Amino acid sequence: MTDPTIRLDPMSRVALLVLAGVAGFTALKLAEDIFAPLCLALVAGIILSPLADTLERRLRLPPMSVAAALPMLGIIAVGALAFAVEPLVGRMVDQWPTIRWELRGVVNDFRGFVQNVGQVGDEVQRALGGTGNGNDAEAAAPSVPSLTDALFVAPRVAAQILIFIAALFFFLLTRADIYAWMARHAGQRLGGEALLTRIRTAERLVAHYFMTISLINAGLGIALAIALGVLGMPGAIAWGAGAALLNFVLYVGPATMVAGLLLGGLIAFDGWTSIFPAVIYLVLNGIESQVVTPTFVGRRIAVNPLAIFVSLVFWLWFWGPLGGVIAIPVLVIVLAMLDVFDDPIPPADEPPPPCPETGRDRLRS
């Protein structure tokens, strides 16, 4: 009798895995409005899991209350931040004509430079026998979103917020059951206990990473608020809070802060002094990214910078700024599940394992 089992050669298996991956990511991209807030909720739930465990163990709070309280505290924090930033936004709206007038001069100078370069190119093209038409075509002005566009976008944003809150609530409430189910059904080869250990390790690593980054970003925001206050910049506290939040989105967040501080400097100051807020932020951000973050985060999690950059670029392209927020936590979760980190961070209620070389306790990520 012949063996009825269908056996695929390695190349066919690789091809099937590639096709399945492409199909999966295509589905994630097409259903971005659903999967993006769901993924963000899962990452947020993993980050908040140690805090939820602490509240349930030490304060004896029921899981339902903890799962409901943590999202509500997040909503209150976002509302408080919006209330603090509102005067700054209103001031920028009131000063928008002045900003436009300041920017118009810069744009006109740049336009003149581009036109001169275009004329030189036309002359060269004519000399080579072509017909220069660089100045004949006018660039189309970018369309400005209208109030109708904003009204159509509002329900979509509200639906994503509701999906995020609901998914975060149910994940915090049932995460232990989810982990147990994964250990039972996905741990045949590795073993249920080993897989559950890796899941818990990934949870602790992401939580430690986010806690460390949150403290660093808070320090950056405080330092920027103090520096802008000394400089006399209006809304220094709001600028500091914005810098702390936007710094979670690598590259995109700092670039947004620089652009905002340049506009704010045009409102508050005259002449070269208007660029001082942006310069101060660039200096502080450089210290944070080149000295502080590698020093403290590197002790917890040692990830190849190329892997971080590739993950960030991919998720920014895939889901925009939201992808930039989840890029590093998702990378850490994947690496922890692959057992890349040598010595996982022990739980908060367990002592670190003794070091075999020195016999002393240590943490190494």
Secondary structure, 3 states (H helix, E strand, C coil): CCCCCCCCCHHHHHHHHHHHHHHHHHHHHHCHHHHHHHHHHHHHHHHHHHHHHHHHHHCCCCHHHHHHHHHHHHHHHHHHHHHHHHHHHHHHHHCHHHHHHHHHHHHHHHHHHHHHHHHHHHHHHHHCCCCCCCCCCCCCCCCCCCHHHHHHHHHHHHHHHHHHHHHHHHHHHHHHHHHHHHHHHCCCCCCHHHHHHHHHHHHHHHHHHHHHHHHHHHHHHHHHHHHHHHHCCCCHHHHHHHHHHHCCCCCHHHHHHHHHHHHHHHHHCCHHHHHHHHHHHHHHHHHHHHHHHHHHHHHHCCCCHHHHHHHHHHHHHHHCHHHHHHHHHHHHHHHHHCCCCCCCCCCCCCCCCECCCCCCECCCC
